[in-house]
């Protein structure tokens, strides 16, 4: 049984190449900070996916093996950085 591909972050469909690369780089950095050396395979795959999206499935697979709590913290940080800008009343 295979896990379906994610549809968030660099896996989001129809992203321009530059945005996909930026999301790969951002997610790789956050995973390294929150998960430490446990994220080495995911980080390597995401860095490779910056220039070749064919590495995204390997990144998704490596992410499934990360410790849950630090991965969720990295994901929350990623989501906060990529949330739409909220306008406030002046």
C-alpha positions in Angstrom: 0.0 0.0 0.0 1.4 3.4 -1.0 0.8 6.7 0.7 -0.9 9.3 -1.5 1.4 12.3 -2.4 0.9 15.4 -0.3 -0.8 18.4 -1.9 0.8 21.1 0.3 4.1 22.9 0.2 6.3 22.0 -2.7 3.8 19.2 -3.7 1.1 21.8 -4.4 0.0 21.4 -8.0 0.7 24.0 -10.6 3.4 25.9 -8.7 5.9 27.8 -10.8 9.4 26.3 -10.6 10.9 29.2 -8.6 8.1 28.9 -6.0 8.5 25.1 -5.7 12.2 25.5 -5.2 11.7 28.2 -2.5 9.2 25.9 -0.7 11.6 23.0 -0.9 14.4 25.2 0.6 12.1 26.6 3.3 10.7 23.2 4.3 14.2 21.6 4.3 15.5 24.3 6.7 12.6 24.0 9.0 12.8 20.2 9.1 16.5 20.4 9.9 15.9 22.9 12.7 13.0 21.1 14.3 13.9 17.4 13.6 17.7 17.5 13.7 19.7 14.7 12.1 16.6 12.6 11.8 15.6 14.8 8.9 18.8 14.2 6.9 17.1 12.1 4.2 14.1 14.4 3.8 16.4 17.4 3.7 18.6 15.8 1.0 15.6 14.9 -1.1 14.1 18.4 -0.8 17.4 20.0 -1.7 17.6 17.8 -4.8 14.0 18.6 -5.6 14.9 22.3 -5.8 16.2 21.6 -9.3 14.5 18.3 -10.1 10.9 17.8 -9.0 11.3 14.0 -9.6 12.9 13.9 -6.1 9.6 15.1 -4.4 8.2 11.5 -3.9 11.4 10.6 -2.0 11.1 13.6 0.1 7.5 12.8 0.9 8.5 9.2 1.8 11.3 10.4 4.1 9.0 12.8 5.8 6.7 10.0 6.8 9.5 8.5 8.8 10.2 11.6 10.9 9.3 11.8 14.6 5.7 13.1 14.8 6.1 16.0 17.3 9.0 17.8 15.8 7.5 17.2 12.3 4.3 18.9 13.4 6.3 21.8 14.8 8.1 22.2 11.5 4.8 21.9 9.6 3.2 24.6 11.8 6.2 26.9 11.2 5.9 26.3 7.5 2.2 27.0 7.5 2.7 30.2 9.4 5.3 31.4 6.9 3.1 30.6 3.9 -0.3 31.7 5.2 -2.0 34.5 3.2 -1.2 38.0 4.5 -4.0 39.2 6.8 -5.0 42.8 6.4 -5.7 44.7 9.5 -7.9 47.8 9.8 -5.9 51.0 10.1 
